[in-house]
Amino acid sequence: MAWDRDFFYDTYPRVEAAFAARLDESLSPRAPSVLLQVVRELDLPPDSRVVDVGCGEGAHAFRLATHFGFRVLGIDPVQRHLDLARAERREVVPDIASRVSFERGSAGRIPAPDSSIDLVWCRDVMVHVADPADALDEFARVLRAGGYVVGYQTVATDRLAADEADWLFDVMGVVPDSADPDVLDAAIAGSGLEVVDTIDLSSEWGEWSQEQDGHAARALLHLARLLRDPERYRAEFGQAAYDVMLGDCRWHVYRMMGKLAGRIDVLQQPRRS
């Protein structure tokens, strides 16, 4: 609407305080633990075989073994992640440690036989995959009939301008097509996996994080400082580190602004008749 002086200076001030108070009320965003609830509702038995794709330092692999009694293979292409995950494995209780192992692998190359896996867990990984179709085909290969994929990723929305996406994706190692929800949908359709559910989280995890510990506001504050005095931080940490920090802060701010959105996909390998 066009700017209206009378509305701006007379009508709006009469509702501004009430409007702000309403915005202070939480919309009850779902927490990241919703992923575990999704897995719980699949009702997979203990000792089910799980692959954690892009396991990082192993936190989710240990969680899946602890919460559900699964046998989890964590795979990652980064050796440092595997080293840290294996070091952590030596520190956890023996019953959990015996259920978790870590190997080098990737979304497009899972070190598991055909039809041997009950659940593929894939969190915050697909945006870094060169070809989502290859990854989904690989998930389909290793899944037994009736097995599931539970995947979470961030996708770009139409609020993210092309120049914003170009810079952010380059710095954060995001493959542009892999952050495109249409490309992801096409990859899922081509894999032959059936869509059980698609959960649009929009900005919920960002809101939840802000309500819990103020993380989003801190990212915005850091972003402002990075932009106002870049040389202060470049001189101490270098250009590459500065760019990564700038990208990470923008990522969190854009997620709150709806330029990036969270999404959960629950897929299933069709049962053979």
N, C-alpha and C positions, 0 to 999 in steps of 0.2 A: 504494500500500500504506500501511497505517497505520504510524505511527512505532513502532519497536520499540527499546526502550532497550538491550537486550542486543546486538542487531545493530549499533546505532549506535555504541556505546562499546566493543564487544568484537570482533565479527566484521568489521565494515567496516574498522577501523584496520589489520587484518592484510593487507588487499588494497589499501589506499588508495594506497600508493606505486607499486605495480605498475600500478594503474589509471591513475594520473596519467602514468606513463612511457609507457603505451600511447597515451594521448591526445596525447602530445608527438610521436608518429609521424604524419607527413603522410599524408593520404588521396589524395595526388597530384591535387589539383584542377586542372582544365583552365584554362589562361590565356585572356585575351581574344583572343589570337591564334588560338584555335580557329575564330573566325569566318572568318579568312582561309583556314584549312585547309578549311572547308566550301566556300568559293568555289573553291578549287583543285580539289576533287573534282568540281566541275561540269564541268570541262574545257572551259571557254569559250575560244575562240581570241582571240589579240591583236586589238585594234581592235574588240572587242565593245563595244556601246554600253550604258553604265551610268548610272543615275540614283541619286545619293546623296541620299536624302530626309532633310531636316533636317541638312544637311551641317555646320552650325556653322562653325567657322573653317577647315574644309577638310582636316583631318588625314587622315580616312579616304579622301576623294577622291584625295588625292595618293598614299596608300598603295596604293589599287587600281590607279592608273595605273602606279606604280613596280613593283609586284610582278607584275602580269599584262599590262601593256601595253594596258589598256582605255582607251577614250575616255569620260571621266566628266563628267557634268553634275551639279554640286552645286547643290541648291536649298534655300532657307531663307527663312522669312518675316521674319527679323530683319536689318535693314540693317547693323547693326554687324558681325554675323557675315560678311556678304557682303563688306564693306569689308576686314575682316582677311584673309579668304580670298584676295581679289584681290591684296592687298598681298603675301601669302606667295607667290602665283603668280609675282609679278615676281622673286622671289628664288630660285626653284628652277631646275634646269637646263632649257634650252630644250626638250629632247625631252619632258620630263614636262609642262612648262608648256603645250605645244601640245596636250596630250591632256586638259587639264582646263579647264573653264569653270564660271562661277557665275552663277546667275540667281535672282530672287525667285520663290518658289513654295512649295507646301505639300503635305502628304500627300494632300489632297483636290483639289489643283489643280496638276498637273505640266505644265510647259510643254514638252510633247513630243507629236508626232502619235500617232494610234492605231497600235498594232502596230509600234512603231519601236525598242523597247528590249529588250536581251538580258537585263539583270539590274537589278532594283530592290533596292538596298541600303538598309536602314532600321534604324538602330541608336539605341536610347534615345529614340525619338520617339513611338511609338504611345500611350503613356500621356498625352500632351498633346493628342491628337486628339479632337475633340468626338464624332465618330462613326466608329468603326473600320470599319463597313460601307462608308461612303463612301470611306474611304482604300483599302480592299481592292478595291473596284470600280474605283477610279482606277488602281491597280496593274495590274489585269487589262486595263484599256483600253489602256495604253501598251505592254504586253508583247506581243512577237511570239509566234507559236505555238512552244511549246517553251522560251520564256524563263522565267526564274526570279525569285523573291523570296527574299532572305536577310534575315530580320528578327530583331533581338534586342530584347527588352524585359523589364522587371521587372513581375511580377504579384504581386498580393496573395494570401496564403494564409489558411487558416482560423485561423491563429495570430494574425493581426492583428485586434485588437479594433476594434469599430465606432468607438469614441471616438478611438482612436489613428489610425485611417484618416481620420476626418473632419478632424482637425487637420492631419495630415501632408499629405494630398492638397491641402487648401486652400492651405497655405503653398508647396508645391512645384509648384503649377499642374498637378496630376494630375487628369484626369477620372476619377471613381470607376469608371464602367462600363468605361473603357478599360484599367483595371488588373485587371479581372475576367477570368480565363482562360476562363470559359464564354462571356462576351460576345465575346471574341476568336475562340474556336472557331466561334461562330455566324456571325461576320463572314466568316471564311475559307470556311465552307461555302457561304454565300450568294454569294460572289464567283465561284464556278465554278472557282477555282484548285484544283489537286490538291495534296494534302499529300504531299511527298516524305519529309519527316522532321520530327519535333518532338523537340528535345533539351532535357531538363530539367536545368538547371545547378544548381538549388537554391541553395546558398550558396557554390558553388565559386569564383566570381570574388572574393567577399569573403575566402575562405580564402587564395586565391592571393595577393591583395594583402597580406594580413597576413603571410604567409610571406616575401614579397619585401621589404617595407619597413615593416611594422608599421602600415599605414594604418588598419586597423580599431581597433586598440588606441588609436591617437592620436585617432580620432573619438570613442571612448568617453571618453577623458580630457577632450577638449574639451567633450563633452556634460556631464560632471560639473561642470566649471567654469562652464559657462553656467547650469546649474540652481542651483548653490550661490551665485553672486554675479551675478545677472542685471543689476543696476543698474550694475555696473562696465563692462559691455559696451554696455548701452543708452545710457549717458551719452556714450560715445565714438563709437559708430557709428550710433545710432538704433534705434528699435523694429523697423523693417522689415528692416534688415540683421541684427539679432539673431534675428528669427524665421526668416529664410532660413538662417542658420548653424545654428540649432537644428534646423531641418528636415533640413538636409543631414547633420548628425551622426546624427540619429535614423535617417535613411535607411540609412546604412552599418551602424549597429548592428542595426537590424531585419533587414537582409539577412543578417547573421551569425547572428541568432537564428532564422532561418527564417520570419519574419513576412512577408518579401518574398522572392521567388525569381526567378532568372534563367531565361530561356527563349529558345531559338532555334527559329524556324520556317523551314523550307525548302519553298517552294511552287513549282508549275510551271503555266504556262499550257498546257492540253492541246494536243497537236499535232492539226492538222486532218486528217481522213481523206480 
